[in-house]
Amino acid sequence: MGAIVTHWDPSEVAGFERKLISFRHTLHERPMFSDEGLASILDRYPREALGVFTMGEDLEDWKSWRRGSAGRMSGDKLLEAVKSGRLWLNLRHANQHLTEFSTLCDEISAEKQAAFRTKVLNRDLGLLISSPNARVFYHLDVPYSSLWQVRGEKRFWLYPRAEPYVQPAWLERCAHGTAEGQMPFNPAWDDVAEARTLSPGDMITWPQNAPHRVDNGPMMNVSVSMEYMTPRARVRANVLHANGLLRTHLGWTPKIQARPGPAMAAKLMLAAAHKAAIARKARAPVLAETFLVDPLAAN
Protein backbone atom coordinates (compact mmCIF):
# COMPACT_ATOMS: atom_id res chain seq x y z
CA MET A 1 0.00 0.00 0.00
CA GLY A 2 1.00 3.61 -0.44
CA ALA A 3 1.80 6.11 2.28
CA ILE A 4 -0.87 6.60 4.94
CA VAL A 5 -0.18 10.31 5.43
CA THR A 6 -0.30 11.97 2.05
CA HIS A 7 2.10 14.80 2.96
CA TRP A 8 4.06 15.42 6.15
CA ASP A 9 3.95 19.21 5.91
CA PRO A 10 7.28 20.49 7.33
CA SER A 11 5.60 23.47 8.99
CA GLU A 12 3.25 21.10 10.86
CA VAL A 13 6.02 18.62 11.68
CA ALA A 14 7.99 21.48 13.26
CA GLY A 15 5.20 21.90 15.83
CA PHE A 16 5.41 18.31 17.10
CA GLU A 17 5.44 18.13 20.93
CA ARG A 18 4.60 21.84 21.19
CA LYS A 19 1.15 22.39 19.66
CA LEU A 20 -1.84 20.85 17.91
CA ILE A 21 -0.80 19.79 14.40
CA SER A 22 -2.77 18.18 11.58
CA PHE A 23 -2.19 16.11 8.44
CA ARG A 24 -4.22 14.32 5.76
CA HIS A 25 -4.36 10.51 5.59
CA THR A 26 -5.89 7.73 3.47
CA LEU A 27 -7.27 5.31 6.07
CA HIS A 28 -10.86 6.20 5.18
CA GLU A 29 -10.29 4.61 1.77
CA ARG A 30 -9.63 1.16 3.24
CA PRO A 31 -12.48 -1.41 3.11
CA MET A 32 -11.67 -2.68 6.62
CA PHE A 33 -13.64 0.30 7.95
CA SER A 34 -16.87 -0.45 6.06
CA ASP A 35 -19.84 -1.75 8.06
CA GLU A 36 -18.94 -5.30 7.05
CA GLY A 37 -15.31 -4.76 8.01
CA LEU A 38 -16.23 -3.22 11.38
CA ALA A 39 -18.65 -6.07 12.20
CA SER A 40 -15.89 -8.56 11.45
CA ILE A 41 -13.45 -6.66 13.66
CA LEU A 42 -15.97 -6.61 16.53
CA ASP A 43 -16.52 -10.36 16.17
CA ARG A 44 -12.80 -11.14 16.25
CA TYR A 45 -11.64 -8.63 18.88
CA PRO A 46 -11.56 -10.19 22.40
CA ARG A 47 -14.91 -9.27 23.94
CA GLU A 48 -13.43 -9.12 27.45
CA ALA A 49 -11.03 -6.39 26.26
CA LEU A 50 -13.73 -4.26 24.62
CA GLY A 51 -14.36 -0.90 26.29
CA VAL A 52 -18.08 -0.10 26.19
CA PHE A 53 -19.12 3.30 27.52
CA THR A 54 -22.11 5.60 27.66
CA MET A 55 -22.41 9.17 28.87
CA GLY A 56 -24.80 11.99 29.76
CA GLU A 57 -25.36 15.29 27.99
CA ASP A 58 -24.04 17.81 30.55
CA LEU A 59 -20.40 18.77 29.85
CA GLU A 60 -19.77 19.31 33.55
CA ASP A 61 -21.29 15.97 34.58
CA TRP A 62 -18.17 13.98 33.74
CA LYS A 63 -19.11 11.32 36.28
CA SER A 64 -21.95 10.27 33.96
CA TRP A 65 -19.25 8.49 31.89
CA ARG A 66 -20.07 4.83 32.64
CA ARG A 67 -18.58 1.49 31.66
CA GLY A 68 -20.80 -1.33 30.43
CA SER A 69 -20.70 -4.66 28.65
CA ALA A 70 -21.80 -5.83 25.21
CA GLY A 71 -22.14 -9.41 26.41
CA ARG A 72 -21.97 -11.85 23.49
CA MET A 73 -23.74 -9.63 20.91
CA SER A 74 -22.60 -10.27 17.37
CA GLY A 75 -20.55 -7.62 15.64
CA ASP A 76 -23.33 -6.54 13.30
CA LYS A 77 -25.86 -6.25 16.15
CA LEU A 78 -23.41 -4.26 18.24
CA LEU A 79 -22.78 -1.94 15.30
CA GLU A 80 -26.53 -1.36 14.97
CA ALA A 81 -26.69 -0.58 18.70
CA VAL A 82 -23.99 2.05 18.21
CA LYS A 83 -25.89 3.63 15.34
CA SER A 84 -29.14 3.92 17.32
CA GLY A 85 -27.86 4.40 20.88
CA ARG A 86 -25.42 6.54 22.85
CA LEU A 87 -22.32 4.36 23.01
CA TRP A 88 -18.58 4.77 22.69
CA LEU A 89 -16.68 1.56 21.86
CA ASN A 90 -12.94 1.56 22.51
CA LEU A 91 -10.92 -1.33 21.07
CA ARG A 92 -7.64 -0.73 22.89
CA HIS A 93 -4.44 -2.45 21.72
CA ALA A 94 -6.10 -3.72 18.56
CA ASN A 95 -2.56 -4.11 17.20
CA GLN A 96 -1.97 -6.85 19.79
CA HIS A 97 -5.16 -8.75 18.94
CA LEU A 98 -5.80 -8.39 15.20
CA THR A 99 -3.31 -8.97 12.39
CA GLU A 100 -4.52 -6.11 10.21
CA PHE A 101 -4.08 -3.63 13.06
CA SER A 102 -0.63 -4.98 13.86
CA THR A 103 0.36 -4.33 10.25
CA LEU A 104 -1.30 -0.89 10.30
CA CYS A 105 0.50 0.00 13.54
CA ASP A 106 3.84 -0.84 11.94
CA GLU A 107 2.98 1.32 8.92
CA ILE A 108 1.95 4.31 11.04
CA SER A 109 4.93 3.96 13.37
CA ALA A 110 7.40 3.86 10.49
CA GLU A 111 5.93 7.03 9.00
CA LYS A 112 5.87 8.83 12.37
CA GLN A 113 9.46 7.89 13.15
CA ALA A 114 10.64 9.15 9.78
CA ALA A 115 8.63 12.38 9.97
CA PHE A 116 9.22 13.28 13.62
CA ARG A 117 12.77 11.86 13.80
CA THR A 118 12.15 10.01 17.06
CA LYS A 119 11.48 6.48 18.24
CA VAL A 120 7.81 5.47 18.58
CA LEU A 121 7.53 3.28 21.70
CA ASN A 122 4.79 1.56 23.72
CA ARG A 123 2.45 1.52 20.74
CA ASP A 124 -1.29 1.18 21.35
CA LEU A 125 -3.27 1.36 18.10
CA GLY A 126 -6.98 1.28 18.83
CA LEU A 127 -10.29 1.68 17.09
CA LEU A 128 -13.09 3.98 18.24
CA ILE A 129 -16.67 3.33 17.06
CA SER A 130 -19.17 5.76 18.53
CA SER A 131 -22.79 6.84 18.30
CA PRO A 132 -24.26 9.98 16.73
CA ASN A 133 -23.86 12.94 19.11
CA ALA A 134 -21.85 10.87 21.61
CA ARG A 135 -18.98 12.61 23.37
CA VAL A 136 -15.83 12.08 25.37
CA PHE A 137 -15.67 14.42 28.34
CA TYR A 138 -12.78 16.70 29.22
CA HIS A 139 -9.78 14.46 29.92
CA LEU A 140 -6.09 13.91 29.22
CA ASP A 141 -3.85 11.05 28.13
CA VAL A 142 -0.53 10.11 29.73
CA PRO A 143 1.20 9.17 26.43
CA TYR A 144 1.15 11.06 23.17
CA SER A 145 -2.02 10.56 21.14
CA SER A 146 -2.97 10.90 17.52
CA LEU A 147 -6.54 10.76 16.25
CA TRP A 148 -7.30 9.61 12.70
CA GLN A 149 -10.85 10.36 11.53
CA VAL A 150 -12.22 7.62 9.25
CA ARG A 151 -16.03 8.01 9.15
CA GLY A 152 -18.35 10.75 10.32
CA GLU A 153 -17.49 14.15 11.74
CA LYS A 154 -16.42 15.23 15.21
CA ARG A 155 -15.42 18.43 16.97
CA PHE A 156 -12.18 18.42 19.00
CA TRP A 157 -11.21 20.99 21.67
CA LEU A 158 -7.67 21.30 23.05
CA TYR A 159 -6.85 23.22 26.27
CA PRO A 160 -3.61 24.50 27.83
CA ARG A 161 -1.47 22.02 29.77
CA ALA A 162 -1.37 24.22 32.85
CA GLU A 163 -3.40 25.23 35.89
CA PRO A 164 -6.31 25.75 36.27
CA TYR A 165 -7.05 23.55 33.26
CA VAL A 166 -5.24 20.59 34.79
CA GLN A 167 -4.23 20.16 38.43
CA PRO A 168 -0.86 18.45 39.09
CA ALA A 169 -2.40 15.94 41.52
CA TRP A 170 -4.97 14.88 38.92
CA LEU A 171 -2.30 14.51 36.26
CA GLU A 172 -0.37 12.25 38.63
CA ARG A 173 -3.48 10.16 39.27
CA CYS A 174 -3.77 9.60 35.54
CA ALA A 175 -0.11 8.56 35.42
CA HIS A 176 -0.82 6.03 38.19
CA GLY A 177 -3.87 4.68 36.41
CA THR A 178 -6.14 5.49 39.36
CA ALA A 179 -8.26 7.94 37.33
CA GLU A 180 -10.19 7.07 34.18
CA GLY A 181 -8.99 10.32 32.62
CA GLN A 182 -12.09 12.51 32.87
CA MET A 183 -11.63 15.61 34.99
CA PRO A 184 -13.72 18.49 36.35
CA PHE A 185 -14.51 20.97 33.58
CA ASN A 186 -15.52 24.61 33.40
CA PRO A 187 -17.34 25.58 30.16
CA ALA A 188 -15.73 29.03 30.37
CA TRP A 189 -12.44 27.34 29.45
CA ASP A 190 -13.71 26.98 25.90
CA ASP A 191 -12.68 30.63 25.46
CA VAL A 192 -9.00 29.55 25.52
CA ALA A 193 -9.42 26.24 23.68
CA GLU A 194 -8.22 25.51 20.18
CA ALA A 195 -11.06 23.77 18.29
CA ARG A 196 -10.97 21.68 15.13
CA THR A 197 -13.67 19.91 13.12
CA LEU A 198 -12.45 16.52 11.92
CA SER A 199 -13.75 14.87 8.76
CA PRO A 200 -12.69 11.61 7.08
CA GLY A 201 -9.03 11.87 6.13
CA ASP A 202 -8.06 14.28 8.95
CA MET A 203 -5.39 13.33 11.51
CA ILE A 204 -4.31 15.40 14.50
CA THR A 205 -1.75 14.98 17.25
CA TRP A 206 -1.12 17.26 20.23
CA PRO A 207 1.24 17.85 23.17
CA GLN A 208 1.56 15.12 25.79
CA ASN A 209 -0.91 15.43 28.71
CA ALA A 210 -2.81 18.35 27.12
CA PRO A 211 -6.51 18.23 28.19
CA HIS A 212 -9.10 17.83 25.45
CA ARG A 213 -12.66 16.78 24.74
CA VAL A 214 -14.59 15.46 21.74
CA ASP A 215 -18.17 15.77 20.45
CA ASN A 216 -19.52 13.64 17.60
CA GLY A 217 -21.65 15.02 14.83
CA PRO A 218 -25.15 13.59 14.17
CA MET A 219 -23.82 10.38 12.62
CA MET A 220 -21.90 7.27 13.64
CA ASN A 221 -18.20 8.03 13.96
CA VAL A 222 -15.22 5.77 13.33
CA SER A 223 -11.70 6.83 14.28
CA VAL A 224 -8.33 5.19 14.71
CA SER A 225 -6.53 6.25 17.87
CA MET A 226 -2.83 5.75 18.47
CA GLU A 227 -1.25 6.26 21.88
CA TYR A 228 2.52 6.05 22.00
CA MET A 229 5.62 7.21 23.80
CA THR A 230 8.79 8.84 22.60
CA PRO A 231 11.93 8.62 24.77
CA ARG A 232 11.24 12.13 26.07
CA ALA A 233 7.56 11.39 26.70
CA ARG A 234 8.40 8.24 28.64
CA VAL A 235 10.73 10.21 30.92
CA ARG A 236 7.96 12.74 31.62
CA ALA A 237 5.46 9.98 32.37
CA ASN A 238 7.84 8.35 34.84
CA VAL A 239 8.57 11.67 36.55
CA LEU A 240 4.81 12.16 36.95
CA HIS A 241 4.52 8.65 38.37
CA ALA A 242 7.20 9.42 40.96
CA ASN A 243 5.65 12.81 41.75
CA GLY A 244 2.38 11.08 42.56
CA LEU A 245 4.13 8.83 45.07
CA LEU A 246 5.88 11.79 46.70
CA ARG A 247 2.64 13.76 46.94
CA THR A 248 0.57 10.85 48.25
CA HIS A 249 3.01 9.31 50.70
CA LEU A 250 5.15 12.26 51.79
CA GLY A 251 2.83 15.22 51.31
CA TRP A 252 5.26 16.94 48.96
CA THR A 253 4.29 19.27 46.11
CA PRO A 254 6.84 18.09 43.54
CA LYS A 255 7.72 19.79 40.27
CA ILE A 256 8.16 18.27 36.81
CA GLN A 257 11.84 18.51 35.92
CA ALA A 258 12.45 19.90 32.44
CA ARG A 259 16.12 18.89 32.26
CA PRO A 260 18.14 15.85 33.34
CA GLY A 261 19.77 16.05 36.76
CA PRO A 262 19.98 14.29 40.13
CA ALA A 263 16.32 14.96 41.01
CA MET A 264 15.09 13.54 37.71
CA ALA A 265 17.38 10.51 38.01
CA ALA A 266 16.09 9.78 41.52
CA LYS A 267 12.49 10.05 40.36
CA LEU A 268 13.09 7.71 37.43
CA MET A 269 14.57 5.13 39.82
CA LEU A 270 11.61 5.52 42.19
CA ALA A 271 9.08 5.11 39.37
CA ALA A 272 10.85 2.02 38.03
CA ALA A 273 10.96 0.40 41.48
CA HIS A 274 7.29 1.12 42.17
CA LYS A 275 6.14 -0.14 38.76
CA ALA A 276 8.12 -3.34 39.27
CA ALA A 277 6.47 -3.84 42.65
CA ILE A 278 2.93 -3.38 41.37
CA ALA A 279 3.42 -5.28 38.11
CA ARG A 280 2.66 -8.54 39.91
CA LYS A 281 -0.67 -7.27 41.23
CA ALA A 282 -3.85 -7.54 39.16
CA ARG A 283 -5.53 -4.15 38.78
CA ALA A 284 -9.29 -3.84 38.40
CA PRO A 285 -10.67 -1.24 35.96
CA VAL A 286 -11.16 2.21 37.45
CA LEU A 287 -14.83 2.08 36.44
CA ALA A 288 -16.95 -0.97 37.23
CA GLU A 289 -19.46 -2.26 34.67
CA THR A 290 -22.90 -0.80 35.37
CA PHE A 291 -24.97 -1.65 32.28
CA LEU A 292 -25.46 -4.24 29.55
CA VAL A 293 -26.08 -3.11 25.98
CA ASP A 294 -29.64 -4.07 24.95
CA PRO A 295 -29.82 -4.81 21.21
CA LEU A 296 -33.60 -4.27 21.21
CA ALA A 297 -33.59 -0.80 22.79
CA ALA A 298 -32.75 2.21 20.66
CA ASN A 299 -31.11 5.15 22.49
C-alpha positions in Angstrom: 0.0 0.0 0.0 1.0 3.6 -0.4 1.8 6.1 2.3 -0.9 6.6 4.9 -0.2 10.3 5.4 -0.3 12.0 2.0 2.1 14.8 3.0 4.1 15.4 6.2 3.9 19.2 5.9 7.3 20.5 7.3 5.6 23.5 9.0 3.2 21.1 10.9 6.0 18.6 11.7 8.0 21.5 13.3 5.2 21.9 15.8 5.4 18.3 17.1 5.4 18.1 20.9 4.6 21.8 21.2 1.2 22.4 19.7 -1.8 20.9 17.9 -0.8 19.8 14.4 -2.8 18.2 11.6 -2.2 16.1 8.4 -4.2 14.3 5.8 -4.4 10.5 5.6 -5.9 7.7 3.5 -7.3 5.3 6.1 -10.9 6.2 5.2 -10.3 4.6 1.8 -9.6 1.2 3.2 -12.5 -1.4 3.1 -11.7 -2.7 6.6 -13.6 0.3 7.9 -16.9 -0.5 6.1 -19.8 -1.8 8.1 -18.9 -5.3 7.1 -15.3 -4.8 8.0 -16.2 -3.2 11.4 -18.7 -6.1 12.2 -15.9 -8.6 11.4 -13.5 -6.7 13.7 -16.0 -6.6 16.5 -16.5 -10.4 16.2 -12.8 -11.1 16.3 -11.6 -8.6 18.9 -11.6 -10.2 22.4 -14.9 -9.3 23.9 -13.4 -9.1 27.5 -11.0 -6.4 26.3 -13.7 -4.3 24.6 -14.4 -0.9 26.3 -18.1 -0.1 26.2 -19.1 3.3 27.5 -22.1 5.6 27.7 -22.4 9.2 28.9 -24.8 12.0 29.8 -25.4 15.3 28.0 -24.0 17.8 30.5 -20.4 18.8 29.8 -19.8 19.3 33.5 -21.3 16.0 34.6 -18.2 14.0 33.7 -19.1 11.3 36.3 -21.9 10.3 34.0 -19.2 8.5 31.9 -20.1 4.8 32.6 -18.6 1.5 31.7 -20.8 -1.3 30.4 -20.7 -4.7 28.6 -21.8 -5.8 25.2 -22.1 -9.4 26.4 -22.0 -11.8 23.5 -23.7 -9.6 20.9 -22.6 -10.3 17.4 -20.6 -7.6 15.6 -23.3 -6.5 13.3 -25.9 -6.3 16.1 -23.4 -4.3 18.2 -22.8 -1.9 15.3 -26.5 -1.4 15.0 -26.7 -0.6 18.7 -24.0 2.1 18.2 -25.9 3.6 15.3 -29.1 3.9 17.3 -27.9 4.4 20.9 -25.4 6.5 22.8 -22.3 4.4 23.0 -18.6 4.8 22.7 -16.7 1.6 21.9 -12.9 1.6 22.5 -10.9 -1.3 21.1 -7.6 -0.7 22.9 -4.4 -2.5 21.7 -6.1 -3.7 18.6 -2.6 -4.1 17.2 -2.0 -6.9 19.8 -5.2 -8.8 18.9 -5.8 -8.4 15.2 -3.3 -9.0 12.4 -4.5 -6.1 10.2 -4.1 -3.6 13.1 -0.6 -5.0 13.9 0.4 -4.3 10.3 -1.3 -0.9 10.3 0.5 0.0 13.5 3.8 -0.8 11.9 3.0 1.3 8.9 2.0 4.3 11.0 4.9 4.0 13.4 7.4 3.9 10.5 5.9 7.0 9.0 5.9 8.8 12.4 9.5 7.9 13.1 10.6 9.2 9.8 8.6 12.4 10.0 9.2 13.3 13.6 12.8 11.9 13.8 12.2 10.0 17.1 11.5 6.5 18.2 7.8 5.5 18.6 7.5 3.3 21.7 4.8 1.6 23.7 2.4 1.5 20.7 -1.3 1.2 21.3 -3.3 1.4 18.1 -7.0 1.3 18.8 -10.3 1.7 17.1 -13.1 4.0 18.2 -16.7 3.3 17.1 -19.2 5.8 18.5 -22.8 6.8 18.3 -24.3 10.0 16.7 -23.9 12.9 19.1 -21.8 10.9 21.6 -19.0 12.6 23.4 -15.8 12.1 25.4 -15.7 14.4 28.3 -12.8 16.7 29.2 -9.8 14.5 29.9 -6.1 13.9 29.2 -3.8 11.1 28.1 -0.5 10.1 29.7 1.2 9.2 26.4 1.1 11.1 23.2 -2.0 10.6 21.1 -3.0 10.9 17.5 -6.5 10.8 16.2 -7.3 9.6 12.7 -10.9 10.4 11.5 -12.2 7.6 9.3 -16.0 8.0 9.1 -18.4 10.8 10.3 -17.5 14.2 11.7 -16.4 15.2 15.2 -15.4 18.4 17.0 -12.2 18.4 19.0 -11.2 21.0 21.7 -7.7 21.3 23.1 -6.9 23.2 26.3 -3.6 24.5 27.8 -1.5 22.0 29.8 -1.4 24.2 32.8 -3.4 25.2 35.9 -6.3 25.8 36.3 -7.1 23.5 33.3 -5.2 20.6 34.8 -4.2 20.2 38.4 -0.9 18.4 39.1 -2.4 15.9 41.5 -5.0 14.9 38.9 -2.3 14.5 36.3 -0.4 12.3 38.6 -3.5 10.2 39.3 -3.8 9.6 35.5 -0.1 8.6 35.4 -0.8 6.0 38.2 -3.9 4.7 36.4 -6.1 5.5 39.4 -8.3 7.9 37.3 -10.2 7.1 34.2 -9.0 10.3 32.6 -12.1 12.5 32.9 -11.6 15.6 35.0 -13.7 18.5 36.3 -14.5 21.0 33.6 -15.5 24.6 33.4 -17.3 25.6 30.2 -15.7 29.0 30.4 -12.4 27.3 29.5 -13.7 27.0 25.9 -12.7 30.6 25.5 -9.0 29.6 25.5 -9.4 26.2 23.7 -8.2 25.5 20.2 -11.1 23.8 18.3 -11.0 21.7 15.1 -13.7 19.9 13.1 -12.4 16.5 11.9 -13.8 14.9 8.8 -12.7 11.6 7.1 -9.0 11.9 6.1 -8.1 14.3 9.0 -5.4 13.3 11.5 -4.3 15.4 14.5 -1.8 15.0 17.3 -1.1 17.3 20.2 1.2 17.8 23.2 1.6 15.1 25.8 -0.9 15.4 28.7 -2.8 18.3 27.1 -6.5 18.2 28.2 -9.1 17.8 25.4 -12.7 16.8 24.7 -14.6 15.5 21.7 -18.2 15.8 20.5 -19.5 13.6 17.6 -21.7 15.0 14.8 -25.1 13.6 14.2 -23.8 10.4 12.6 -21.9 7.3 13.6 -18.2 8.0 14.0 -15.2 5.8 13.3 -11.7 6.8 14.3 -8.3 5.2 14.7 -6.5 6.2 17.9 -2.8 5.8 18.5 -1.2 6.3 21.9 2.5 6.0 22.0 5.6 7.2 23.8 8.8 8.8 22.6 11.9 8.6 24.8 11.2 12.1 26.1 7.6 11.4 26.7 8.4 8.2 28.6 10.7 10.2 30.9 8.0 12.7 31.6 5.5 10.0 32.4 7.8 8.3 34.8 8.6 11.7 36.5 4.8 12.2 37.0 4.5 8.6 38.4 7.2 9.4 41.0 5.7 12.8 41.8 2.4 11.1 42.6 4.1 8.8 45.1 5.9 11.8 46.7 2.6 13.8 46.9 0.6 10.8 48.2 3.0 9.3 50.7 5.2 12.3 51.8 2.8 15.2 51.3 5.3 16.9 49.0 4.3 19.3 46.1 6.8 18.1 43.5 7.7 19.8 40.3 8.2 18.3 36.8 11.8 18.5 35.9 12.4 19.9 32.4 16.1 18.9 32.3 18.1 15.9 33.3 19.8 16.0 36.8 20.0 14.3 40.1 16.3 15.0 41.0 15.1 13.5 37.7 17.4 10.5 38.0 16.1 9.8 41.5 12.5 10.0 40.4 13.1 7.7 37.4 14.6 5.1 39.8 11.6 5.5 42.2 9.1 5.1 39.4 10.9 2.0 38.0 11.0 0.4 41.5 7.3 1.1 42.2 6.1 -0.1 38.8 8.1 -3.3 39.3 6.5 -3.8 42.7 2.9 -3.4 41.4 3.4 -5.3 38.1 2.7 -8.5 39.9 -0.7 -7.3 41.2 -3.8 -7.5 39.2 -5.5 -4.2 38.8 -9.3 -3.8 38.4 -10.7 -1.2 36.0 -11.2 2.2 37.5 -14.8 2.1 36.4 -17.0 -1.0 37.2 -19.5 -2.3 34.7 -22.9 -0.8 35.4 -25.0 -1.6 32.3 -25.5 -4.2 29.6 -26.1 -3.1 26.0 -29.6 -4.1 25.0 -29.8 -4.8 21.2 -33.6 -4.3 21.2 -33.6 -0.8 22.8 -32.8 2.2 20.7 -31.1 5.2 22.5 
